[in-house]
Structures are given as C-alpha cells and as structure tokens.
Amino acid sequence: MPRFDRIAEDSATANRHDRITLDERFVALFLPETPLDRVESQELRQIVLYALQQLTPQELKVVEGRYQHKRSPGAVASHLHISKDEVRGLERSALDKLRKPLIEYMET
C-alpha cells in the first residue's frame, strides 16, 4: 500500500513541475487588468504597428524571418538570397526604427 502513496506523491510533484513551466500568458489570465492597462496596451500596439509600417520590405522580411520564424541570420540570408552581413545590417536598421518610437513613448 505505501507504494500507491508514493506514486500519488510522485504524481503531485510532477504536476507541480508542470505548473511551473506554464508560459506567462496563462499566468496573465489570473492578473487583474485595469482600464489603464488596456489603454496602454492598445497604445503600444498602435506604436508598434506604425513602426512596422516604416520598415522597408527587406527590413520587414528580415525581422519576420529572425523573430517570427526564429531563423538564424544565415538561414534568413539564404532564404532572401543576400549575404549574412546584409541581413545583420537590415536587422540593425529595422530594430533601430522599431525602438525609437517605443523609447519616445516610454519617456513621456
């Protein structure tokens, strides 16, 4: 009989571990969201969308490949038929364009 207790204990420990590894979206479900949080979230979304519209088509493809598809600079370069150095330059340029309006928003 102690064997079943041990199995139950091991199962409880395993479940606890599973809960620890849940991503933050799950945790966010339990956090209160104030109207101010929603407004700020909408403002940030609009700022990011505007900043994305300022990117050149190549910069957008690089950002998409690197951050949405999680590809390496080499993989993005191969996909776009450009050099790794060009990918790095386009990524740097795109990130600068994306950071600037966010920094301005955070400073106000």
Backbone hydrogen bonds in HBPLUS format (Angstrom, degrees):
<---DONOR---> <-ACCEPTOR-->    atom                        ^
c    i                          cat <-CA-CA->   ^        H-A-AA   ^      H-
h    n   atom  resd res      DA  || num        DHA   H-A  angle D-A-AA Bond
n    s   type  num  typ     dist DA aas  dist angle  dist       angle   num
A0004-PHE N   A0001-MET O   3.01 MM   3  5.62 134.7  2.22 118.8 127.4     1
A0006-ARG N   A0002-PRO O   2.97 MM   4  6.27 154.7  2.03 150.3 157.2     2
A0007-ILE N   A0003-ARG O   3.01 MM   4  6.31 153.1  2.08 144.7 152.1     3
A0008-ALA N   A0004-PHE O   2.89 MM   4  6.12 160.9  1.92 149.5 154.5     4
A0009-GLU N   A0005-ASP O   2.83 MM   4  6.07 153.2  1.90 145.5 153.5     5
A0010-ASP N   A0006-ARG O   2.80 MM   4  6.04 162.7  1.83 152.0 156.4     6
A0011-SER N   A0007-ILE O   2.85 MM   4  6.02 154.3  1.91 147.3 154.9     7
A0012-ALA N   A0008-ALA O   2.90 MM   4  6.13 153.1  1.98 145.2 152.2     8
A0013-THR N   A0009-GLU O   2.94 MM   4  6.22 156.0  1.99 150.1 156.7     9
A0014-ALA N   A0010-ASP O   2.90 MM   4  6.13 157.4  1.95 146.5 152.9    10
A0015-ASN N   A0011-SER O   2.88 MM   4  6.12 157.9  1.92 148.7 154.7    11
A0016-ARG N   A0012-ALA O   2.97 MM   4  6.16 153.7  2.04 144.8 151.8    12
A0017-HIS N   A0013-THR O   3.02 MM   4  6.31 155.1  2.09 146.8 153.3    13
A0018-ASP N   A0014-ALA O   2.95 MM   4  6.27 155.3  2.01 149.6 156.4    14
A0019-ARG N   A0015-ASN O   3.00 MM   4  6.26 153.2  2.07 147.3 154.1    15
A0020-ILE N   A0016-ARG O   3.13 MM   4  6.43 143.0  2.27 142.8 152.5    16
A0020-ILE N   A0017-HIS O   3.12 MM   3  5.14 123.9  2.45  95.0 109.2    17
A0021-THR N   A0017-HIS O   3.32 MM   4  6.65 141.9  2.48 145.3 154.1    18
A0021-THR N   A0018-ASP O   3.23 MM   3  5.40 130.7  2.49  97.9 110.0    19
A0022-LEU N   A0019-ARG O   3.38 MM   3  5.52 167.5  2.40 104.9 108.3    20
A0026-PHE N   A0023-ASP O   3.15 MM   3  5.91 139.2  2.32 118.9 126.5    21
A0028-ALA N   A0024-GLU O   2.85 MM   4  6.01 151.5  1.93 147.5 155.4    22
A0029-LEU N   A0026-PHE O   3.13 MM   3  5.44 143.9  2.27 102.8 112.7    23
A0030-PHE N   A0027-VAL O   3.00 MM   3  5.70 155.5  2.06 119.7 126.0    24
A0031-LEU N   A0028-ALA O   3.21 MM   3  5.13 152.9  2.29  99.7 107.7    25
A0037-ASP N   A0034-THR O   3.02 MM   3  5.09 118.4  2.42  98.2 113.2    26
A0038-ARG N   A0034-THR O   3.12 MM   4  6.54 155.2  2.19 152.5 158.9    27
A0039-VAL N   A0035-PRO O   2.99 MM   4  6.28 158.6  2.04 150.5 156.1    28
A0040-GLU N   A0036-LEU O   2.90 MM   4  6.07 166.3  1.91 152.3 156.3    29
A0041-SER N   A0037-ASP O   2.89 MM   4  6.01 154.9  1.95 145.1 152.5    30
A0042-GLN N   A0038-ARG O   2.96 MM   4  6.19 156.2  2.01 146.2 152.2    31
A0043-GLU N   A0039-VAL O   2.89 MM   4  6.17 157.9  1.94 151.8 158.2    32
A0044-LEU N   A0040-GLU O   2.93 MM   4  6.15 164.2  1.95 151.6 155.5    33
A0045-ARG N   A0041-SER O   2.96 MM   4  6.15 156.0  2.02 145.3 152.3    34
A0046-GLN N   A0042-GLN O   2.97 MM   4  6.21 157.8  2.02 148.4 153.8    35
A0047-ILE N   A0043-GLU O   2.93 MM   4  6.20 156.0  1.99 151.1 158.0    36
A0048-VAL N   A0044-LEU O   2.93 MM   4  6.15 163.7  1.96 153.2 156.9    37
A0049-LEU N   A0045-ARG O   2.93 MM   4  6.14 162.8  1.96 150.0 155.1    38
A0050-TYR N   A0046-GLN O   2.92 MM   4  6.07 159.7  1.96 147.3 152.9    39
A0051-ALA N   A0047-ILE O   2.90 MM   4  6.09 161.2  1.94 148.3 153.9    40
A0052-LEU N   A0048-VAL O   2.84 MM   4  6.07 154.8  1.90 151.2 158.1    41
A0053-GLN N   A0049-LEU O   3.10 MM   4  6.34 143.3  2.24 140.5 149.7    42
A0053-GLN N   A0050-TYR O   3.08 MM   3  5.13 123.4  2.42  95.5 110.0    43
A0054-GLN N   A0051-ALA O   3.05 MM   3  5.18 143.5  2.18 100.4 111.3    44
A0055-LEU N   A0052-LEU O   3.24 MM   3  5.47 159.5  2.29 105.1 111.3    45
A0060-LEU N   A0056-THR O   2.94 MM   4  6.17 162.9  1.97 158.9 163.5    46
A0061-LYS N   A0057-PRO O   3.00 MM   4  6.22 154.9  2.07 143.6 150.2    47
A0062-VAL N   A0058-GLN O   2.96 MM   4  6.23 155.5  2.02 150.1 156.6    48
A0063-VAL N   A0059-GLU O   2.91 MM   4  6.17 167.9  1.92 155.4 158.4    49
A0064-GLU N   A0060-LEU O   2.85 MM   4  5.94 162.1  1.88 149.3 155.1    50
A0065-GLY N   A0061-LYS O   2.89 MM   4  6.01 159.8  1.93 143.3 149.1    51
A0066-ARG N   A0062-VAL O   2.84 MM   4  5.99 165.9  1.86 155.4 159.5    52
A0067-TYR N   A0063-VAL O   2.84 MM   4  5.73 168.6  1.85 152.0 155.9    53
A0068-GLN N   A0064-GLU O   2.95 MM   4  4.94 136.8  2.14 119.4 132.6    54
A0069-HIS N   A0064-GLU O   3.02 MM   5  6.46 150.7  2.11 160.2 168.2    55
A0071-ARG N   A0065-GLY O   2.94 MM   6  5.65 165.7  1.96 148.6 150.3    56
A0076-VAL N   A0072-SER O   2.95 MM   4  6.25 161.5  1.99 158.5 163.4    57
A0077-ALA N   A0073-PRO O   2.86 MM   4  6.00 159.2  1.90 146.5 153.0    58
A0078-SER N   A0074-GLY O   2.93 MM   4  6.11 159.0  1.97 145.7 151.2    59
A0079-HIS N   A0075-ALA O   2.93 MM   4  6.09 159.6  1.97 145.2 151.1    60
A0080-LEU N   A0076-VAL O   2.88 MM   4  6.07 154.5  1.95 152.5 158.8    61
A0081-HIS N   A0077-ALA O   2.79 MM   4  5.65 113.2  2.24 138.3 154.5    62
A0082-ILE N   A0077-ALA O   2.96 MM   5  4.94 159.5  2.01 138.1 143.5    63
A0081-HIS N   A0078-SER O   3.32 MM   3  4.97 147.5  2.43  91.8 101.1    64
A0087-VAL N   A0083-SER O   3.07 MM   4  6.45 153.2  2.14 145.7 153.2    65
A0088-ARG N   A0084-LYS O   2.87 MM   4  6.19 161.8  1.90 153.9 158.4    66
A0089-GLY N   A0085-ASP O   2.92 MM   4  6.15 157.5  1.97 146.7 152.8    67
A0090-LEU N   A0086-GLU O   2.86 MM   4  6.04 163.1  1.89 151.7 156.1    68
A0091-GLU N   A0087-VAL O   2.80 MM   4  5.95 157.7  1.85 151.8 158.6    69
A0092-ARG N   A0088-ARG O   2.90 MM   4  6.04 162.1  1.93 146.4 151.4    70
A0093-SER N   A0089-GLY O   2.96 MM   4  6.12 162.3  2.00 147.2 152.2    71
A0094-ALA N   A0090-LEU O   2.88 MM   4  6.00 161.4  1.91 146.5 152.1    72
A0095-LEU N   A0091-GLU O   2.86 MM   4  6.04 165.9  1.88 154.6 158.3    73
A0096-ASP N   A0092-ARG O   3.01 MM   4  6.18 153.1  2.08 144.9 152.2    74
A0097-LYS N   A0093-SER O   3.05 MM   4  6.34 157.7  2.10 147.0 152.9    75
A0098-LEU N   A0094-ALA O   2.91 MM   4  6.19 143.9  2.04 146.5 157.3    76
A0099-ARG N   A0095-LEU O   2.80 MM   4  5.91 152.5  1.88 147.4 154.7    77
A0100-LYS N   A0096-ASP O   3.12 MM   4  6.16 163.6  2.15 151.4 154.2    78
A0102-LEU N   A0099-ARG O   3.00 MM   3  5.18 115.7  2.43 102.5 119.3    79
A0103-ILE N   A0099-ARG O   2.80 MM   4  5.98 158.9  1.84 167.0 174.1    80
A0104-GLU N   A0100-LYS O   3.02 MM   4  6.25 164.1  2.04 153.7 158.2    81
A0105-TYR N   A0101-PRO O   2.95 MM   4  6.10 152.7  2.03 138.9 146.2    82
A0106-MET N   A0102-LEU O   2.94 MM   4  6.16 159.8  1.98 147.2 152.6    83
A0107-GLU N   A0103-ILE O   2.96 MM   4  6.16 143.1  2.10 147.6 157.4    84
A0108-THR N   A0105-TYR O   3.22 MM   3  5.43 146.4  2.34 101.8 111.1    85
